[in-house]
Amino acid sequence: GISNIIAVSSGKGGVGKTTIAVNLAIALARKNLRVGLLDADVFGPSVPKMLGAEDFRPDIKRENGTDFIVPLVKYGVKILSTGFFVNSSDAVIWRGPMASNFLKQLMSQGEWGSLDYLLIDLPPGTSDIHLTLVQEVAVTGAIVVSTPQEVALADAVKGISMFRSERINVPVLGLVENMSWFTPAELPGNKYFIFGRDGGRKLADKMGVPLLGQIPIVQSICESGDKGIPVALENSPAGVAFMSLADELTDKVDRRNREQRPTVKVKMNNKN
């Protein structure tokens, strides 16, 4: 079975949510944990590119009359993405229910095996896919990704509020501030706060959630994602930042599992 299901979300697009999800999954695997990553960003799946697996097509395995989808295993992480089922250059135009049903299939028919952590990379914003997720599986907790910019932070507030709403009621494990500062390779001691300073820390304090980590803008993070070799594999400052984030997450999850009851699934009628 799967011990912990973690939703990785963001209030808006463009804040680096998938970069965080991919590198965090790899960092957890480097801690010798059994990790899966489900790319549920059905309208813009970018996990395949970040892992250099755009041409991968999963095998289907039949067992006891049921078809199971065999995940890609890369860098010690089991991965399924909607992007594995469409051409990388095609636009995915799906109505909400179609997207939700496809996500259900990946969750229920993915051959995940035994996992310590399954990270789910959600679409940005708040949508019925988020409801589908908590309806189908008991989510241990959510992490919200933002940048220090005020416009991103305002949307992060909505994301935190969504998980705390009665309808969803998923514990928010913390906030990850991405693109916290820029450090040029030739001036490793310098920090340039391009998008503002400590916005994530202030928001975390205001909303009463932990700040799990601050990830800098580093050229290698962007380049390694484009090349399909994530930066969390390295022992560079960026790689160390993701290992630290993995430590923080496991600490918060352990505490959540000690202090709270298992998360209740949302009940919804079929008329919605």
VOTI-937385 format. One record per residue: x, y, z of N, C-alpha, C, O, CB in turn; residue in three letters. Coordinates in steps of 0.02 Angstrom, whole numbers, padded with zeros to 5 digits, always signed. Glycine has a CB too. Example, Ala and Ser with C-alpha at 12.3 -4.5 7.8 and 13.67 -1.06 7.14 Angstrom:
BEGIN
+00660-00284+00390+00615-00225+00390+00660-00165+00390+00712-00166+00423+00565-00224+00452ALA/+00642-00112+00354+00684-00053+00357+00645+00002+00394+00670+00057+00402+00704-00030+00286SER/
//
This chain:
BEGIN
+00041-00060+00000+00000+00000+00000+00043+00063+00000+00104+00060-00003-00046+00000+00060GLY/+00009+00120+00003+00042+00185+00002+00034+00218+00071-00022+00229+00093+00014+00231-00055ILE/+00089+00233+00103+00086+00259+00172+00063+00332+00174+00021+00350+00215+00154+00252+00205SER/+00092+00374+00130+00077+00445+00132+00066+00473+00062+00107+00463+00017+00134+00484+00167ASN/+00009+00507+00053-00005+00540-00011-00001+00615+00000-00037+00643+00041-00076+00518-00038ILE/+00043+00647-00038+00056+00719-00030+00034+00755-00094+00059+00740-00148+00131+00732-00014ILE/-00011+00804-00086-00032+00845-00143+00016+00905-00148+00028+00940-00099-00106+00870-00135ALA/+00043+00916-00208+00087+00974-00220+00047+01022-00263+00030+01005-00320+00156+00953-00255VAL/+00033+01081-00237-00012+01126-00273+00016+01197-00275+00063+01213-00239-00082+01125-00241SER/-00015+01238-00316+00002+01309-00318-00061+01348-00336-00104+01323-00372+00060+01324-00370SER/-00065+01409-00311-00124+01450-00326-00125+01474-00398-00179+01487-00425-00126+01509-00280GLY/-00067+01479-00429-00064+01502-00499-00008+01465-00535+00035+01434-00504-00052+01579-00501LYS/-00010+01469-00601+00042+01436-00641+00106+01477-00642+00106+01536-00625+00017+01425-00713GLY/+00160+01445-00662+00223+01482-00672+00265+01492-00611+00314+01529-00613+00208+01546-00701GLY/+00246+01460-00555+00286+01470-00494+00336+01413-00482+00373+01413-00433+00239+01476-00433VAL/+00337+01364-00528+00387+01310-00523+00363+01251-00482+00403+01214-00454+00449+01336-00492GLY/+00297+01241-00480+00268+01186-00440+00295+01118-00462+00313+01077-00421+00192+01187-00445LYS/+00296+01106-00529+00319+01041-00553+00393+01031-00540+00414+00975-00524+00304+01034-00629THR/+00432+01084-00547+00504+01080-00531+00513+01058-00458+00555+01016-00443+00539+01148-00543THR/+00473+01087-00413+00476+01069-00343+00455+00996-00334+00488+00958-00299+00431+01116-00300ILE/+00400+00976-00366+00374+00908-00358+00424+00855-00381+00437+00806-00346+00308+00899-00397ALA/+00454+00866-00440+00501+00818-00469+00564+00812-00425+00585+00757-00407+00522+00839-00541VAL/+00592+00869-00407+00654+00868-00368+00643+00844-00296+00686+00812-00267+00685+00938-00366ASN/+00584+00860-00268+00568+00835-00201+00560+00759-00202+00583+00725-00156+00503+00869-00174LEU/+00528+00733-00253+00520+00660-00259+00588+00625-00262+00599+00574-00230+00478+00642-00322ALA/+00634+00654-00302+00701+00625-00308+00739+00631-00243+00775+00585-00223+00740+00659-00366ILE/+00732+00688-00209+00766+00697-00144+00741+00646-00093+00780+00620-00054+00755+00769-00118ALA/+00675+00633-00093+00648+00583-00046+00675+00513-00063+00691+00474-00018+00570+00582-00050LEU/+00681+00498-00128+00709+00433-00149+00782+00427-00128+00806+00373-00112+00702+00424-00226ALA/+00818+00484-00129+00888+00483-00107+00895+00469-00032+00948+00450-00008+00922+00550-00124ARG/+00840+00479+00004+00839+00463+00076+00819+00390+00087+00802+00369+00143+00790+00510+00114LYS/+00821+00351+00033+00804+00279+00035+00731+00266+00052+00714+00215+00082+00848+00243+00085ASN/+00688+00313+00033+00616+00302+00040+00588+00277-00027+00617+00290-00080+00580+00368+00062LEU/+00533+00240-00023+00500+00215-00084+00451+00269-00107+00404+00287-00070+00462+00146-00072ARG/+00461+00296-00167+00427+00357-00188+00393+00348-00256+00421+00318-00301+00476+00416-00190VAL/+00333+00376-00262+00298+00380-00326+00281+00452-00340+00274+00493-00294+00235+00336-00326GLY/+00274+00469-00405+00255+00537-00425+00201+00531-00478+00211+00501-00531+00317+00577-00453LEU/+00142+00558-00463+00086+00558-00510+00078+00629-00537+00062+00675-00499+00021+00532-00477LEU/+00087+00637-00602+00079+00702-00634+00006+00710-00652-00017+00686-00703+00125+00708-00698ASP/-00031+00745-00608-00102+00755-00618-00118+00822-00651-00176+00842-00654-00139+00750-00551ALA/-00066+00856-00674-00077+00920-00709-00097+00903-00781-00059+00910-00828-00012+00966-00708ASP/-00160+00880-00788-00182+00850-00851-00180+00898-00910-00173+00876-00967-00252+00823-00843VAL/-00187+00963-00897-00190+01010-00953-00121+01034-00975-00114+01062-01030-00232+01071-00933PHE/-00071+01023-00934-00003+01043-00953+00048+00999-00920+00088+01024-00880+00010+01116-00936GLY/+00048+00934-00935+00095+00889-00901+00167+00901-00922+00185+00890-00980+00076+00816-00914PRO/+00209+00923-00875+00279+00937-00893+00328+00891-00858+00389+00898-00867+00296+01009-00878SER/+00303+00845-00817+00347+00797-00784+00388+00756-00835+00447+00746-00825+00307+00750-00739VAL/+00356+00731-00889+00396+00691-00937+00458+00727-00963+00511+00698-00968+00353+00670-00996PRO/+00451+00792-00979+00508+00830-01005+00562+00837-00952+00621+00829-00967+00486+00899-01030LYS/+00541+00852-00891+00590+00862-00838+00629+00799-00821+00683+00801-00792+00556+00887-00775MET/+00601+00741-00841+00635+00677-00828+00664+00647-00891+00687+00590-00891+00587+00628-00795LEU/+00662+00685-00946+00688+00659-01010+00651+00598-01034+00682+00552-01061+00762+00643-01002GLY/+00585+00597-01023+00546+00536-01039+00485+00552-01082+00432+00521-01074+00523+00502-00974ALA/+00492+00601-01127+00434+00620-01168+00409+00565-01213+00350+00563-01231+00451+00681-01210GLU/+00453+00518-01232+00433+00465-01279+00413+00401-01243+00398+00351-01276+00490+00451-01327ASP/+00412+00402-01177+00395+00341-01140+00320+00328-01146+00279+00373-01139+00415+00348-01065PHE/+00302+00265-01158+00232+00244-01158+00226+00184-01110+00260+00134-01119+00208+00224-01231ARG/+00182+00189-01060+00179+00136-01009+00151+00070-01037+00110+00070-01082+00135+00159-00951PRO/+00176+00016-01009+00147-00050-01025+00084-00060-00983+00077-00033-00928+00199-00107-01011ASP/+00039-00100-01011-00021-00119-00974-00013-00193-00955+00003-00235-00997-00087-00107-01017ILE/-00025-00208-00891-00016-00276-00867-00083-00301-00842-00117-00267-00803+00038-00279-00810LYS/-00103-00360-00864-00168-00387-00843-00159-00437-00785-00119-00484-00790-00204-00422-00902ARG/-00196-00425-00732-00192-00470-00674-00261-00482-00647-00297-00435-00631-00146-00441-00619GLU/-00281-00546-00641-00347-00563-00614-00404-00524-00647-00450-00502-00614-00348-00552-00539ASN/-00399-00517-00713-00452-00483-00750-00451-00408-00747-00496-00375-00774-00517-00507-00725GLY/-00400-00378-00715-00395-00305-00710-00331-00282-00745-00278-00313-00739-00395-00282-00636THR/-00337-00227-00782-00279-00198-00815-00244-00150-00767-00276-00108-00736-00299-00161-00880ASP/-00178-00157-00762-00138-00111-00721-00088-00074-00766-00060-00103-00812-00101-00149-00665PHE/-00078-00010-00751-00031+00031-00790+00036+00030-00753+00040+00048-00694-00058+00106-00798ILE/+00088+00009-00789+00154+00002-00757+00191+00069-00761+00204+00093-00816+00196-00055-00792VAL/+00209+00098-00703+00242+00164-00704+00313+00160-00733+00345+00107-00733+00244+00193-00634PRO/+00337+00217-00756+00407+00226-00773+00446+00229-00706+00423+00261-00659+00420+00291-00817LEU/+00503+00197-00703+00546+00204-00644+00609+00241-00665+00648+00216-00706+00564+00134-00612VAL/+00619+00300-00637+00678+00340-00654+00705+00373-00592+00667+00401-00552+00662+00392-00709LYS/+00770+00371-00583+00804+00400-00525+00773+00375-00459+00771+00411-00409+00799+00477-00527TYR/+00750+00312-00460+00722+00282-00399+00651+00301-00385+00625+00284-00331+00764+00301-00342GLY/+00617+00335-00431+00548+00358-00421+00502+00324-00473+00519+00322-00532+00543+00436-00426VAL/+00444+00299-00450+00394+00272-00496+00351+00331-00520+00325+00369-00480+00349+00217-00461LYS/+00343+00337-00586+00311+00397-00614+00256+00378-00664+00266+00337-00708+00363+00441-00648ILE/+00197+00409-00656+00145+00407-00707+00123+00478-00722+00116+00519-00676+00084+00363-00684LEU/+00112+00492-00786+00092+00560-00807+00042+00554-00863+00046+00509-00905+00154+00601-00830SER/-00005+00601-00864-00051+00603-00922-00012+00616-00986-00034+00597-01040-00105+00659-00912THR/+00047+00647-00979+00089+00660-01037+00116+00598-01070+00138+00600-01127+00146+00704-01017GLY/+00114+00541-01034+00137+00477-01064+00087+00449-01114+00101+00403-01151+00150+00426-01009PHE/+00027+00479-01115-00027+00451-01156-00045+00497-01215-00089+00480-01255-00088+00439-01115PHE/-00012+00554-01221-00024+00600-01277+00043+00621-01306+00095+00617-01273-00065+00663-01253VAL/+00042+00643-01369+00103+00669-01399+00122+00734-01365+00079+00775-01349+00094+00679-01475ASN/+00187+00743-01353+00209+00800-01313+00192+00867-01345+00187+00918-01311+00284+00796-01302SER/+00182+00868-01411+00168+00932-01445+00093+00945-01451+00073+00999-01473+00199+00932-01514SER/+00051+00896-01432-00022+00904-01440-00050+00943-01381-00029+00935-01324-00057+00836-01445ASP/-00099+00986-01396-00137+01019-01342-00188+00970-01316-00222+00936-01354-00171+01085-01368ALA/-00194+00965-01250-00244+00921-01220-00306+00962-01205-00306+01006-01163-00216+00887-01155VAL/-00360+00946-01242-00422+00984-01233-00474+00935-01205-00505+00897-01241-00447+01016-01301ILE/-00483+00938-01140-00528+00893-01106-00578+00932-01065-00562+00984-01036-00490+00844-01061TRP/-00639+00907-01063-00687+00935-01015-00667+00911-00945-00634+00860-00937-00761+00913-01032ARG/-00689+00949-00895-00670+00933-00826-00682+00861-00806-00637+00829-00780-00708+00977-00780GLY/-00743+00833-00819-00756+00763-00799-00709+00713-00832-00689+00664-00801-00827+00745-00815PRO/-00691+00725-00896-00645+00679-00930-00577+00679-00895-00547+00626-00883-00637+00699-01005MET/-00554+00739-00879-00489+00745-00846-00491+00710-00778-00444+00674-00760-00470+00820-00837ALA/-00545+00721-00741-00551+00690-00674-00554+00614-00679-00524+00580-00638-00614+00716-00639SER/-00590+00589-00729-00595+00516-00737-00528+00485-00755-00511+00431-00731-00647+00498-00791ASN/-00490+00521-00796-00424+00495-00816-00378+00493-00755-00339+00446-00746-00394+00538-00872PHE/-00383+00544-00714-00343+00547-00653-00361+00489-00606-00317+00457-00577-00352+00615-00617LEU/-00427+00476-00600-00449+00420-00559-00417+00354-00582-00396+00313-00542-00526+00414-00560LYS/-00415+00347-00649-00388+00285-00678-00313+00278-00662-00290+00224-00644-00398+00285-00755GLN/-00276+00333-00667-00204+00330-00652-00192+00314-00579-00145+00278-00561-00170+00397-00670LEU/-00236+00340-00536-00228+00327-00464-00245+00255-00447-00208+00221-00411-00271+00375-00423MET/-00302+00232-00473-00327+00166-00452-00295+00109-00491-00288+00054-00464-00402+00163-00461SER/-00274+00121-00554-00247+00067-00594-00171+00071-00603-00140+00028-00635-00280+00066-00662GLN/-00140+00122-00575-00068+00125-00576-00039+00069-00533-00063+00058-00477-00042+00194-00552GLY/+00010+00034-00558+00041-00020-00519+00094+00010-00473+00154+00003-00486+00071-00075-00566GLU/+00071+00042-00420+00116+00079-00376+00154+00034-00328+00210+00050-00308+00078+00131-00337TRP/+00125-00023-00310+00158-00066-00261+00159-00033-00193+00115+00006-00177+00229-00083-00284GLY/+00210-00049-00153+00216-00019-00086+00258+00045-00091+00314+00044-00116+00249-00070-00036SER/+00230+00100-00066+00265+00164-00067+00263+00196+00002+00214+00189+00039+00233+00212-00119LEU/+00317+00230+00020+00316+00273+00079+00282+00339+00064+00245+00366+00105+00388+00285+00105ASP/+00294+00365+00003+00266+00429-00018+00242+00426-00090+00278+00402-00134+00317+00486-00009TYR/+00181+00451-00102+00158+00465-00170+00146+00540-00174+00102+00566-00141+00093+00423-00189LEU/+00185+00574-00216+00176+00646-00226+00130+00655-00287+00140+00624-00339+00244+00682-00237LEU/+00080+00698-00280+00035+00712-00336+00042+00784-00356+00026+00830-00318-00039+00695-00316ILE/+00066+00794-00417+00077+00862-00445+00011+00884-00475-00009+00862-00530+00134+00862-00499ASP/-00024+00929-00440-00091+00951-00460-00089+01008-00511-00038+01042-00516-00131+00973-00399LEU/-00143+01019-00549-00146+01078-00592-00145+01141-00548-00165+01138-00490-00209+01077-00637PRO/-00121+01197-00575-00123+01259-00536-00195+01281-00523-00241+01262-00559-00085+01315-00572PRO/-00203+01321-00471-00270+01348-00456-00311+01300-00414-00284+01255-00381-00306+01364-00520GLY/-00377+01309-00417-00424+01268-00380-00475+01242-00430-00509+01282-00463-00458+01308-00321THR/-00482+01176-00435-00527+01149-00486-00559+01085-00462-00545+01062-00406-00488+01136-00552SER/-00603+01056-00504-00636+00994-00484-00587+00936-00480-00602+00885-00450-00692+00978-00533ASP/-00528+00944-00511-00478+00891-00505-00455+00885-00432-00442+00830-00407-00417+00905-00551ILE/-00451+00941-00397-00432+00940-00327-00486+00903-00286-00470+00865-00240-00423+01012-00300HIS/-00550+00914-00303-00604+00879-00269-00602+00804-00284-00611+00763-00240-00672+00908-00290LEU/-00589+00787-00348-00584+00717-00368-00531+00682-00326-00541+00625-00303-00568+00710-00443THR/-00476+00715-00317-00420+00685-00281-00440+00666-00210-00430+00609-00189-00360+00733-00279LEU/-00469+00713-00173-00485+00698-00103-00546+00652-00098-00557+00619-00047-00498+00763-00064VAL/-00585+00650-00152-00642+00605-00154-00619+00533-00161-00648+00487-00132-00690+00624-00212GLN/-00565+00523-00199-00542+00456-00216-00492+00428-00166-00492+00368-00152-00511+00456-00285GLU/-00449+00470-00139-00396+00445-00095-00391+00489-00032-00409+00547-00032-00328+00445-00132VAL/-00367+00457+00021-00356+00495+00084-00289+00529+00079-00236+00498+00087-00360+00447+00146ALA/-00290+00595+00068-00228+00633+00060-00200+00649+00130-00236+00675+00172-00240+00699+00019VAL/-00137+00633+00140-00105+00645+00205-00099+00720+00219-00112+00743+00274-00035+00611+00208THR/-00078+00757+00167-00069+00829+00176-00050+00861+00110-00035+00827+00061-00015+00843+00228GLY/-00052+00927+00110-00036+00965+00049+00022+01012+00062+00030+01038+00117-00098+01005+00024ALA/+00062+01023+00010+00110+01078+00013+00093+01127-00043+00075+01107-00098+00184+01052+00006ILE/+00098+01191-00027+00080+01244-00074+00144+01279-00095+00185+01299-00054+00029+01294-00043VAL/+00154+01286-00161+00214+01318-00189+00196+01388-00211+00144+01399-00243+00243+01277-00248VAL/+00239+01437-00194+00228+01506-00216+00296+01538-00228+00348+01511-00209+00188+01547-00162SER/+00295+01595-00260+00355+01638-00264+00345+01696-00215+00289+01704-00190+00369+01664-00338THR/+00396+01736-00202+00388+01791-00154+00344+01848-00180+00328+01894-00142+00455+01818-00134PRO/+00326+01847-00244+00286+01902-00272+00218+01907-00240+00188+01856-00223+00279+01893-00348GLN/+00194+01968-00231+00128+01977-00199+00072+01944-00237+00027+01915-00207+00113+02050-00190GLU/+00074+01947-00304+00020+01919-00344+00018+01843-00335-00036+01813-00333+00028+01937-00419VAL/+00076+01811-00330+00079+01738-00319+00057+01721-00248+00022+01672-00237+00150+01711-00332ALA/+00077+01763-00200+00060+01750-00130-00015+01755-00119-00044+01717-00080+00096+01799-00084LEU/-00047+01803-00154-00120+01811-00148-00155+01747-00170-00205+01726-00140-00145+01871-00189ALA/-00130+01716-00224-00160+01654-00248-00142+01595-00203-00181+01548-00197-00137+01639-00319ASP/-00084+01598-00171-00066+01545-00123-00114+01544-00064-00130+01491-00038+00007+01555-00098ALA/-00137+01603-00043-00186+01608+00011-00249+01569-00008-00277+01532+00033-00204+01682+00026VAL/-00271+01577-00072-00331+01541-00095-00319+01466-00093-00363+01427-00074-00350+01563-00167LYS/-00258+01445-00114-00242+01374-00113-00244+01345-00043-00272+01291-00032-00174+01362-00144GLY/-00214+01381+00004-00214+01358+00074-00286+01355+00101-00305+01307+00135-00171+01405+00119ILE/-00325+01406+00084-00395+01409+00107-00435+01351+00077-00479+01323+00111-00427+01476+00088SER/-00421+01333+00014-00457+01278-00018-00446+01213+00020-00494+01177+00035-00435+01270-00092MET/-00383+01198+00037-00369+01135+00072-00399+01135+00142-00415+01083+00169-00294+01123+00075PHE/-00406+01195+00171-00433+01199+00239-00510+01201+00239-00540+01195+00292-00407+01261+00274ARG/-00541+01208+00181-00614+01214+00178-00646+01149+00202-00615+01095+00200-00637+01230+00106SER/-00709+01155+00224-00744+01096+00251-00750+01041+00198-00747+00982+00214-00814+01115+00275GLU/-00757+01062+00136-00769+01013+00083-00707+00971+00069-00713+00913+00050-00790+01049+00019ARG/-00649+01000+00078-00587+00963+00062-00551+00941+00126-00534+00882+00132-00540+01007+00019ILE/-00539+00986+00172-00513+00970+00238-00451+00925+00236-00450+00870+00264-00567+00935+00279ASN/-00399+00950+00204-00335+00916+00201-00284+00959+00238-00280+01019+00226-00312+00904+00126VAL/-00246+00930+00284-00196+00970+00321-00145+01001+00273-00119+00968+00228-00160+00926+00373PRO/-00131+01065+00284-00078+01099+00245-00013+01090+00283-00004+01118+00337-00095+01176+00233VAL/+00032+01050+00254+00095+01034+00289+00143+01093+00288+00186+01099+00332+00128+00974+00257LEU/+00135+01137+00238+00178+01196+00236+00181+01228+00168+00152+01204+00119+00247+01177+00258GLY/+00217+01283+00166+00226+01323+00105+00298+01316+00082+00345+01317+00123+00207+01398+00118LEU/+00308+01310+00017+00375+01311-00012+00381+01376-00052+00342+01388-00098+00389+01248-00057VAL/+00431+01417-00035+00443+01478-00073+00495+01462-00127+00553+01447-00111+00466+01537-00027GLU/+00475+01466-00189+00520+01453-00245+00544+01520-00274+00511+01571-00266+00485+01410-00300ASN/+00601+01519-00307+00630+01580-00337+00641+01634-00284+00628+01693-00296+00584+01607-00394MET/+00665+01612-00226+00671+01658-00169+00722+01713-00182+00711+01771-00163+00692+01619-00107SER/+00777+01696-00214+00828+01746-00232+00869+01718-00290+00866+01658-00305+00874+01764-00171TRP/+00908+01760-00321+00951+01739-00376+01023+01745-00354+01045+01797-00328+00938+01782-00440PHE/+01061+01692-00365+01133+01692-00351+01169+01674-00415+01164+01618-00439+01151+01642-00294THR/+01207+01722-00445+01243+01705-00506+01302+01659-00492+01333+01663-00439+01268+01769-00541PRO/+01317+01615-00540+01371+01566-00530+01438+01600-00516+01478+01574-00477+01377+01522-00592ALA/+01449+01658-00547+01514+01691-00538+01518+01731-00473+01573+01753-00453+01528+01737-00597GLU/+01461+01741-00439+01460+01776-00375+01421+01735-00324+01367+01756-00303+01429+01849-00382LEU/+01446+01677-00305+01406+01631-00263+01387+01659-00195+01341+01632-00163+01444+01567-00253PRO/+01421+01711-00173+01404+01740-00108+01348+01792-00111+01325+01815-00059+01464+01770-00078GLY/+01327+01811-00172+01278+01864-00179+01207+01837-00185+01196+01785-00217+01295+01908-00240ASN/+01160+01873-00155+01089+01855-00162+01052+01916-00188+01056+01970-00158+01058+01830-00094LYS/+01016+01908-00243+00975+01962-00270+00902+01942-00264+00880+01892-00292+00994+01977-00345TYR/+00864+01982-00226+00794+01965-00212+00750+01995-00267+00718+02047-00257+00772+01991-00142PHE/+00748+01961-00324+00716+01988-00384+00640+01996-00374+00611+02046-00395+00729+01943-00444ILE/+00609+01947-00341+00536+01948-00334+00513+01972-00265+00456+01959-00245+00508+01878-00347PHE/+00557+02006-00229+00539+02028-00162+00570+01982-00110+00591+01926-00126+00463+02031-00154GLY/+00572+02006-00049+00609+01970+00003+00562+01942+00057+00521+01979+00085+00661+02015+00035ARG/+00569+01878+00071+00535+01846+00127+00458+01848+00123+00424+01841+00174+00556+01879+00191ASP/+00431+01856+00063+00358+01856+00056+00328+01791+00079+00276+01790+00112+00338+01869-00017GLY/+00362+01735+00063+00337+01669+00083+00337+01660+00158+00291+01633+00187+00378+01615+00051GLY/+00391+01684+00190+00396+01678+00263+00340+01718+00297+00309+01694+00345+00465+01703+00288ARG/+00329+01779+00272+00276+01821+00302+00207+01789+00293+00166+01790+00339+00277+01892+00271LYS/+00196+01761+00233+00131+01729+00220+00122+01667+00264+00068+01656+00291+00124+01710+00145LEU/+00175+01627+00270+00171+01567+00312+00153+01586+00384+00112+01553+00416+00238+01528+00310ALA/+00185+01638+00409+00170+01662+00477+00097+01684+00483+00062+01668+00531+00217+01719+00498ASP/+00075+01722+00433+00007+01750+00434-00046+01694+00432-00097+01698+00466-00003+01798+00374LYS/-00033+01642+00390-00081+01588+00382-00072+01532+00433-00112+01485+00436-00076+01559+00311MET/-00020+01537+00474-00008+01486+00525+00013+01419+00497-00006+01367+00522-00070+01477+00566GLY/+00054+01421+00443+00081+01359+00415+00157+01363+00416+00185+01418+00413+00054+01346+00342VAL/+00191+01306+00419+00265+01308+00418+00291+01330+00350+00260+01316+00298+00294+01240+00437PRO/+00348+01364+00349+00385+01375+00286+00433+01317+00279+00482+01312+00316+00423+01446+00286LEU/+00419+01272+00232+00459+01211+00226+00527+01223+00195+00575+01187+00209+00422+01160+00184LEU/+00532+01275+00153+00596+01287+00121+00594+01347+00074+00540+01367+00051+00619+01226+00083GLY/+00652+01375+00061+00660+01429+00012+00709+01404-00041+00767+01390-00026+00686+01496+00046GLN/+00685+01400-00103+00726+01373-00157+00749+01432-00201+00707+01468-00227+00687+01320-00200ILE/+00814+01441-00209+00838+01499-00248+00830+01489-00324+00820+01433-00347+00912+01512-00233PRO/+00834+01544-00361+00838+01539-00434+00911+01523-00450+00956+01564-00438+00814+01607-00470ILE/+00922+01465-00477+00990+01444-00496+00985+01420-00568+00940+01382-00586+01018+01388-00448VAL/+01033+01443-00608+01031+01425-00679+01027+01349-00688+00993+01325-00734+01093+01452-00714GLN/+01061+01312-00645+01064+01240-00653+00996+01207-00643+00982+01155-00673+01114+01210-00604SER/+00952+01237-00602+00885+01207-00591+00846+01208-00656+00816+01158-00676+00846+01246-00535ILE/+00847+01266-00689+00811+01274-00752+00842+01229-00806+00806+01193-00841+00812+01347-00775CYS/+00908+01233-00813+00941+01195-00867+00935+01120-00857+00924+01083-00905+01016+01214-00870GLU/+00941+01097-00795+00937+01025-00783+00867+01000-00795+00858+00943-00818+00959+01009-00711SER/+00816+01041-00779+00747+01022-00794+00735+01015-00868+00701+00969-00891+00698+01072-00765GLY/+00763+01061-00907+00755+01059-00980+00791+00999-01010+00769+00971-01060+00782+01123-01012ASP/+00846+00979-00978+00886+00922-01005+00860+00855-00980+00881+00803-01004+00959+00930-00986LYS/+00814+00856-00932+00787+00794-00905+00831+00761-00852+00823+00702-00837+00778+00746-00961GLY/+00877+00801-00823+00920+00774-00770+00911+00820-00709+00949+00868-00701+00997+00771-00792ILE/+00862+00806-00665+00845+00852-00611+00903+00868-00565+00947+00826-00552+00789+00824-00571PRO/+00903+00929-00539+00958+00955-00499+00963+00920-00431+01016+00921-00400+00949+01030-00488VAL/+00908+00889-00408+00909+00855-00343+00957+00795-00342+00972+00767-00289+00839+00832-00324ALA/+00980+00774-00401+01028+00719-00405+01098+00742-00385+01142+00701-00370+01030+00689-00475LEU/+01109+00808-00385+01176+00835-00373+01187+00852-00299+01139+00855-00260+01187+00899-00416GLU/+01250+00862-00281+01265+00886-00214+01282+00961-00215+01320+00985-00174+01323+00846-00184ASN/+01254+00996-00264+01263+01068-00271+01220+01104-00219+01180+01071-00185+01245+01093-00343SER/+01228+01170-00211+01184+01206-00164+01110+01195-00178+01070+01189-00132+01200+01281-00165PRO/+01091+01193-00243+01021+01181-00260+01000+01111-00240+00945+01101-00214+01009+01192-00336ALA/+01044+01062-00252+01029+00993-00233+01021+00987-00158+00976+00951-00133+01084+00946-00257GLY/+01064+01021-00121+01061+01021-00048+00996+01053-00024+00966+01030+00026+01122+01058-00017VAL/+00973+01105-00058+00910+01139-00039+00852+01090-00044+00807+01091-00002+00898+01201-00085ALA/+00852+01047-00096+00797+00999-00103+00803+00942-00052+00752+00917-00029+00797+00970-00174PHE/+00864+00923-00034+00871+00872+00019+00846+00899+00086+00814+00863+00124+00946+00850+00025MET/+00860+00963+00098+00835+00995+00159+00759+00998+00159+00726+00988+00210+00866+01066+00166SER/+00730+01014+00100+00657+01016+00093+00627+00947+00107+00575+00941+00140+00637+01040+00021LEU/+00660+00894+00082+00636+00825+00094+00638+00810+00169+00592+00778+00195+00679+00774+00055ALA/+00690+00832+00204+00695+00821+00276+00638+00856+00313+00606+00828+00357+00763+00847+00303ASP/+00624+00918+00292+00570+00957+00323+00503+00923+00312+00462+00917+00358+00568+01029+00295GLU/+00492+00899+00251+00428+00867+00234+00418+00804+00276+00364+00794+00305+00424+00851+00159LEU/+00468+00761+00278+00460+00698+00316+00448+00712+00390+00411+00677+00423+00522+00653+00307THR/+00481+00764+00415+00471+00784+00485+00399+00805+00498+00368+00784+00547+00519+00842+00504ASP/+00372+00847+00452+00302+00871+00460+00252+00814+00451+00202+00812+00486+00287+00927+00409LYS/+00266+00769+00405+00220+00712+00394+00220+00666+00455+00167+00643+00476+00241+00672+00331VAL/+00278+00653+00483+00282+00611+00543+00242+00642+00600+00206+00608+00636+00356+00600+00565ASP/+00249+00708+00607+00212+00743+00661+00137+00740+00648+00098+00728+00693+00236+00816+00666ARG/+00118+00752+00585+00047+00751+00567+00017+00682+00581-00040+00677+00606+00038+00770+00492ARG/+00054+00629+00566+00028+00562+00576+00024+00543+00650-00017+00501+00670+00072+00511+00540ASN/+00065+00575+00690+00061+00564+00763+00002+00602+00794-00031+00576+00839+00127+00586+00797ARG/-00010+00662+00769-00056+00708+00804-00127+00707+00777-00173+00727+00812-00029+00777+00800GLU/-00136+00684+00714-00203+00689+00685-00227+00621+00662-00189+00575+00649-00203+00738+00626GLN/-00294+00616+00657-00323+00555+00630-00310+00551+00555-00295+00602+00524-00399+00551+00645ARG/-00316+00492+00526-00309+00487+00453-00359+00533+00418-00414+00544+00443-00320+00414+00430PRO/-00339+00560+00361-00381+00607+00325-00444+00572+00299-00441+00516+00274-00343+00639+00267THR/-00500+00606+00306-00564+00578+00284-00575+00596+00210-00561+00652+00189-00623+00604+00327VAL/-00599+00547+00172-00614+00561+00101-00677+00604+00096-00722+00598+00137-00623+00494+00061LYS/-00679+00646+00046-00738+00689+00035-00793+00647+00004-00781+00608-00043-00721+00750-00010VAL/-00854+00654+00029-00911+00619-00002-00948+00669-00047-00966+00724-00025-00959+00589+00052LYS/-00958+00650-00109-00995+00693-00155-01047+00651-00191-01035+00593-00206-00948+00728-00207MET/-01106+00681-00206-01154+00642-00244-01137+00646-00318-01099+00689-00339-01227+00666-00231ASN/-01166+00601-00357-01148+00596-00428-01180+00649-00471-01166+00653-00531-01167+00528-00454ASN/-01222+00691-00441-01256+00742-00482-01209+00801-00498-01222+00838-00544-01318+00768-00446LYS/-01155+00809-00459-01110+00866-00468-01075+00862-00536-01035+00905-00553-01057+00869-00413ASN/
//
